[in-house]
Amino acid sequence: MKFGVLVLDYDGTTAESGTLHPEVRAAIAEARSRGVAVILATGRILSELRREVGDLRFLDAIVAENGAVLAFPESGRSTLLGQAPSAVFLQELRRRGIDARAGECVVEAEATLASRILPVIRELELPLTIMFNRERLMVLPQSISKATGLREALTALRLSVHNAIAIGDAENDHDLLNVCEIGVAVTWGSPTLQSVADEVLEGMGPAAVAAYIRQMVAQRCLPPERTGRRHLILGSTESGQTLQIALRGRNVLVAGDPKSGKSWVAGLLCEQLILQRYCVCVIDPEGDYGALESLPGVMTFGREDPPPKLRDLTRALRYPDASIVIDLSKMAHDKKRAYVNSLLRMLVPLRRQMGLPHRILVDEAHYFLHEPDVKELLDLELAAYTLVTYRVSNLHPDVLKASEAIIVTRETDPAEVRALLELCGIRGNGSDRERIFESLAINEAVLLSRCGEPGGGMQRFQIAPRLTPHVRHRHKYLDVPVPEGEAFLFTHDGAKTGECANTLRDFVAVLGYSNSEALDGHLRNHDFSKWIADVFGDYLLASQIRELETQYQLGRAFDINDSMIQLIQERYAVADEP
């Protein structure tokens, strides 16, 4: 993901004796010239900061008073995010001889006075908390922190915490480091903060911070997850342990047989990203991800409408906590390929400029990512792609090389299994490995890791449940033609009748005007249930149709055509409606 936001603490991190270090100021200028927004998050009172620093327009925003005051120097606008100090509280502090000073919201004092201030808060029953900052303390409303102030600043700037790096040194920086994608603690600061940070910055003072800023600006993208703080749950292993995977900076490949649960797994990953307010773009050629629309901030394009224009998608992706699903199931295959190629090309510069979307999912990836121009379609340096395919061997070698983690559902094609194992450098008895993939149940998968996930290179697990249903959409199975060679050809006494069902809607139509005598051979051979199971992978509907076919054989099924039509309509026309 792109590095797009730098959040800096002031005293002890970028300033010495109250003065901003000149190298830090120069590094900030360099970062902003490269498109990185810089925000100062400090416990200081804004007016005092202005007196110390002077003109603050070298910053994009300031979160002052530990999150209570938000200022935008370029416009001169500032906003109070908390409440002004209670006059009764200030009066009682003075009455008890407690030396404190008030800002727009914060009340500051020496840390040693905490034991005298706390009884005042308790006796007056005020909704206040005490936050320590080295030798000082701050009294603030309960809902105020650097993290809450930063979120308000980023919302105004239309930026995301998931593109942000925060650097701090003291107790009041915990929330700040935690909310940003990467939290950095300086080695000369709080040992406790260092113990929970993503990175610890070595050095002797603000000059080291300046060097780190320049390094990250030159790198342009956030480094891969190393601490495991930001992860997604895949499921549970055979021993009952939760299996997690870190996704930042990594490409993930989801592979397996058709109808083996690949899109279920991919949707599981998307759900968790969306709920953590990542911006996700799902390219959905077959209409398998529409249920994600029930999650907050998700918009679906396409479906029954024409595919969206690229400029409309660009507008939608301006909002960092919004996600989109692009449903292309109604498009013809050749048009679908051309559209996806144009879409992927458009997303490359968009991610470089805005850092959004944070993750791109491409289903049926083998159709789009096998040509030599793949590097023009994917920005493999920024990574963060999830690719779903039942033909790993068809993907371009550059795409395979860039895939750090591979999730495999049931896979029965020996050539595909060998390609997967070779990709991960797993050697051994090939038949034993293949049997593992063949034996996977519909709710199981294997994680093949190329980047040192805990547990080794191959882990079998039970897939975690999802929040949103994985619905087989009505428009996909009623209206969209099945692949060539998989249409149902009706026969009578071994001869073709000329009737052909390319879709379930066609199938229902033929049932509607055919008598059971004309369908007798198909019913006795269980042809209908086999077709639904093999072509659509809808084993529940297939079992219901098979039961009707069995009842017909036993002479117990009347109006069997109407019964089959009713089952199909209930399954795809009624159950799918909101």
N, C-alpha and C positions, 0 to 999 in steps of 0.2 A: 504494500500500500504506500501511497505517496506521503511524504513528510510535508505537511502543509501548515501546521500551527506549532509555535514555540511558546511555552508558558514558563515564565521565570519568576522565582521568588526574588526579593530585593535584599534586605539585610542578611549578611552572612553567606549569601549565595553569589550575588552579582555586585554587591556593594561592600566596601570596607570603610568603617568609621562613618557610615552614613553617606558615602560618596560613591556613585556609580563608577565602576572601573572603566577606564578609557578603552581597553581592549574589548570589553563586553559591549560597549556602545558601538564600536566599529563592527563587531561581529553581528550585532542586531541590524545594522544598516545593510550589511552584506546579505543577511537572510531575507530581509524585506525586498531587496533588489531582485532576489531570485523567486519571489512570489510566496514567501513564507510569512504568514501573519504572526506578529509578535505581541504577546499580552503579558503585562506585568501583574502578578498576583501578590499582594502584600498586606501585612497587617497595619501598615501605616495609615494615618489620617491623610486624606487627599491634599488638603491645604498645606500640610507640613511637607509632604512629598514634593509639591510644586516649589516650595521654598528651597529644598535641598537640591533638586535636580534642575529646576528651571523649566524651559520649554519641553513639554512632554510629547510633542508631535512626532518624535522618532518612534513612537509606539502606536500600534493599532487600537489598543484598548488597555484600560487599567481596572483591575479588580482591587479596590482599596478596602481598608477596615476589615480585612479578613473575609471579604465577600459581601459586605453590607452596602458598599457604594460601587457603582459601575460608571466609568467615564470613558468617553471617546474623544481624545485630544484634538483630532482634526476638526471636528465640528464644534468642540467646546461643550458638548452636551454631557450631563451627568445625571444619574438616577439613584435614588435611595431605595435599596432593595429590602431593607429592614425598617424597624421603627426607631424613632428618636428615643434616647434614654429617658426613662421615667424620672420626672422631676422629684417625685417622692423618694426614689432610690438615691439620686444624687444628693438630695438634702440630708438623708440619713447617713450617707457616707461622710459628709462634712461634719455632721453632728458628732459622729464617733471619732473624728480626727483622722480619717483614712484619706491619705493623699492620692487622689485619682484625677484624671482629666478625661473629658468627654469629647468625642467626635460627633459626626452626624448620627451615628448609631452606636459605635463602640465606646466602652468605658475602659480606660487603660490604667494599670497600676503595676507596682513591683510584684514579682511572683511571690515574694515572702508574705504578702498581705492576703493571700488566698484564704487563710484560716479565719481572718476577720471579715472578709467580704462575703463568704459563703453563708454565715448566719443571717446576714442582712437579706440576701436573696430568699432564704428559706422563711424568715419571719414575715417578709412582705408578700410572700407567695407569688413571686414574679417568675414568668416563663423565660428564665435566663440561664445561660451556661457559662462556665469559666474555661477558657482555652489558654494554654500556656505557650509561650514563645520565648524560649531561653530564659533570660532573667526577668522577662515581663509577662504579664497576664492580660487577657482581654475578656471583658464581659460582653456577651452578645445574645441576641434572641436565639432560641433553640434551633431554628431552622436555617441559620446562617452559617456558611463555611466558604472557604475558597472555592470548593467544588461547585456549590450552588451559584456563586457569582460568575464563575467561569462558564457554566452552562448558559446563563443569560447572555453573556458576552458573545458566545459562539452562535447562539440563536440569532442575535441581531446581525452578526457578520455572515450568517448562513454558512457556517463551518461546522466541522464535526470533531468531537473529542477523539474519534477513532483515527484521525490524522495528526493527533497532537502528541508532543513530547513535553513533559513538565519536569522542571529541575528545582529541587528544594533542599533545605538543610535542617529543619526543626520540627517540633511537635505539631505545629499548626499546618504542616504540609502533607499530612497523611492522606486526607481526603482528596487533595489536589493530585497527588501522584497516583492515587487509586483510580480516579475518574478518567485520566488520560490513557491513551493506548500504551504509552511507555512512560513509566515514572522513574526518574533518575534522582538518586540521593548522593550528595557530595560526601566524600570520605572524611572531611573535617567537621561534619555536622553530627546530628543525632545518630548514635549506633542503632537505636530501635527503628528509626526511619530507614536506615541502610538495610536492616534485616528483612524488610518487606518490599523494598524497591525492586523494580525490574533490572536496573543497572546501578552500579555504584561507581561514581566518577572519581578516579584517583587524581591527586594533585594537592596543591597547597593554597588554593584560593581562587578568586574570580578569573584569573588568567587561564586556569584550567577549564573553566566553564566556557570561556571565549573559544578556546581551541576545540572543545567538543561541539560547539555550535557550528563552527566552520566545517568540521568533519561531517556532520549530519547534513548540512546544506549541500556539500559536494556529493554526498551519497545519494541524496534525493528521495530515497525510499526508506521506509521503516525496516529495521532488521527483523529477521524471523523471531518468533516467540521462543524464548529460552527458559523462562521460569515456570511455565505452565499455568500462569495466573488467568490467562484468557484461553479457554478451551471449550470444546463442544463434546457433549456426551454421545457416544455411539451406541452403547448398550452395556451388557454385562458378560464377563468371560465365564468359562465353564466352572471356574472356582468361585464364582459369585462376585468377583471384583468389578467395580465400575470401570469401563474402558473409555478413555477420553483421548481427544486428539487436538493438538494446537494447530490453528489454521493460518495465523498471520504470516504472510510472506511465503506461503506454500501453495502449490497447485495440488489438487486432489483429483484422482481418477476413480470413478465408480464404474465397475465392469461386472458382466454376468450375462447369463442367458436372457433372451427376451422373456418378459413376464415373470422374472425371478425376484422382483422387488427392488430394482435399481433406483427407480424414481421415488420409491418410498424412502430409501436411505438418503437420497439427495434432498428430498423434501424435509426430512428430519434435520439435516444440517441447516437448511434455509430457515426453518422455523426458529431455531435457536439464535441464529444471526439477526433475524428480524426483531426478535424480542429483546436483543441487546442493542437495538437501535443502529445496527449496521445498515448501510444502503446496499441492497442486493438487486441485481438485474438477472432475471430468469428468462432465458431464451427457450421457449417451450414448443417444439415443433409438433407434438402430438396431443397437446391439451391435458397433460398430467398434473399440472401444478396450480390449477385454478382455485383449489381449496385454500391456498395461502392468502387469498384475498380477505379471508375472515380475520386475519391478524392486523394489528394497528399499523397504519401508514402504508398499506399495500394497495397498489392500483393494478388492475388487469387491462391490457390493451388487446385488441384483436378479437378473438373468439368469433362471435357472429358478425362483428364489424370488420371492415377492411383493415389490413395491417396498418399500424400507426406510421405517420411520416416521421422521419428521423429527427426533424427539428422539434416535433412535439415531444419526443422522448428526451431530447436535450433539455427542454424546459422542465419536464417532470423530474429529471435527475439533478436539478438545482437544489433540491431540498435534501440535506444530508441524512435525515432520519426517515426518508421515504424509500420504498422499494417498489419495483415494477415486475410484473409477469407479462411477457409478450407471447400470447397464444396464437400460433400460426397453423393450427390444425386444419383450418379451412382452405389453406393455400395449396396449390398444385406443387409437386415436388421440385420442379425446375425453378419456379418462381421463389420457392422457399429458400433454395440454395443461394440464389442471387440476393435475396433480401438479407439473409443472415450474414453473408459476406460484407455487404454494405454496412450493416449494423455494427459488426465487429470492428470494421475499419474506423467507423465514427467514434466508437468507445475508446480507442487507443489514445487520441489526443485529448479527449474529454477527461480521462483519468489523469493524464499528465498535467492538465491545467487545473482541474478542480479537485482531484483526488477521489472522485466518485464515478461510478459505484465502487464500493469497497470490495465486493466480490461479484463475479460474473459466472453464472451457471449456463452451460451449453449442453442440452440433452441431444441425443442422437448425434454425438460429436463426430462420428466416423463419416457422416455425410458432408461435413463442412471443413474438417481439419486434416485433410490428407494430401493436399496439394503443396508444391514447393513454396507458395506464397504465404505460408502459415505465419511467418514472422511479421507479416504486414497486418495480420488479423488479430494476433495476440501480442500483448506487451509482456513478454516473459520475464522482464526485469522487475516490473511491479508485481508480477505473479497474481495470486489470489483468484485463480480460476478453478471451478469445479466442472469437470468434464464427465459426461455420462455416455456409455457406449456398450454395445454388445459385440463390437468388433475392434478390440484393442489393436489387433494386427494391422488394421487399416489406417490408424492414425500416423501422422508424419513422425519420423524419428525425433525431430526437435521437440515435439509435444511430449512424446514419451520420456525423453531425457529430462524434461523440466517437471515431471510429475513426481513429487516427493513422497506422497502417501497414496496407497491404492486400496480401495475397499471393493471386495469381490463378493457378489451374491452367488447363487448356484450357477456353476459353469460346467457344462458337459462336453464342450468342444475341446478335444485334446490339443489342437493347434493353438487355441486361445490360452489354454492353461499353460502351455510351454512358453508362450510369449510373455505371459504375466510373471512367471517364475524367473525367466531370463532377465526380465526388466529389473527385478529386485535382486538379481545375483544370487538367487537361492538354488543350491544344487543338492543332489541326493537322488534317492530312488524316485524316478519320475512317476511310476504307477502309484506309489503311496501318496504322493502329493496330489495327483489327479483325483484319487478317490476321496480326498478331503473335500474338494470343490464339488464333486458329484453328489456327496452325501448331505450337503447343506439343505436344511429345511427352508420353507418360505420365509421364516422369521430369523434366519441366521445369515451371517456373513463372515468373511475373513479380512483382517487388516494386514496388508503387506506394507511394511514400512521401509523407506529408503533414507530416513533421516533420524534414526535413533530414538524412536518412540519407546517408552518403557515397556518391557516385556519381550523385546526381540523382534525378529523380522516377520513372524507369522503368528497371528492371534485369531482364534475362532471366537465368535461372540454371538450372543442373542441380541437382536436389534431392539433398541429402546422404543417404547410407544411414542406415538405422535399426538400433538394437540389437535391438529386439523385432520379431518378424514382424507383418505386417499381415494377420491371418487372417480370412477370411470365416467366421464362426462357424456351426457346424452348426445351432444352434437358430434362427439368423436366417433361413437360406435353406431349411431343411427344413420348418420349422414355421410361420413367420410369413407370412400372406397377402401377396401382391404388391398394389400399388395397383389400385384399380378400373380396369377396362379393359385390364389387362395380363395377365390370366389366359389360359392356353392353352385354346382351344376345339377339341376334337377333331371332325373331320369325316370323312366317307367318301363318295367320289364327289360332293363338293360339298355334301353335306347334313350338318347337325349331328347328331352321335350322342347328344348329351345329356351326354357326359363333359366335365368341366371341371377343369383343374388350377390351383388358386389358390396352391399351394405346391409346392415340389419333392417333398415327401412325397406329395402328391396325384399328381404327375406319375409318380413311381416306382410308385405303386399301380396307376394305369391301365396302365402298361407291363407290370405283372406279370400282368394277366389279359387283355390284348389280344394277338391274333395279328398277325404281320407283315403279313398281307394287309389287315387293317383299318387299318394304319398306312402302307400303301404310298404314298399320295399325299403324306403329310407327309414321309416319308423321301426321296422323289424330289425334293421341292421344298426340301429342307434346312430345313424349318420348325422342327425341334427345335433345331438349332444356332443358328439365327437368334434364337429366343426366349430361349435361355440367354444369348446375347451381348447382346441388346438390353435385356432386363429385369434380368438379374443382373450384367451387366458382367464375367462370368467368361469371358474370352476363351480361356484355356487349356482349360477344359472344353468350350467351344463348338467349338474346333478339333478336339478329340478326337472329339466327337460327329459333327462334319462329316466326319471321315475315315471313320467307320463308315457314315454315309449314302452316301458316295461308293463305298465297298466294296459296299454293298447294291445300288447302281445297276449295278455291274459284275458282280453275281451272285456275289460272293466272300464275303459276310458271312452267316454262319449264327448262329442264336440271337441276332439283333441286339438283341432286347428285353433279354435277360439281359446282353448286353455293355454296353448303355447304363446299365442299373441298376447294374452293377458299377462303372462309371466314376463315377457320381454318389455312390454309397456310399463309395467309396474317397476321393473328393475331400472330402466333407463329414462323413462319419461316422467314418472312420478317421484321416485326417490331422489332424483337429482335437483328437483325444484327447491329454491330457498324456502 
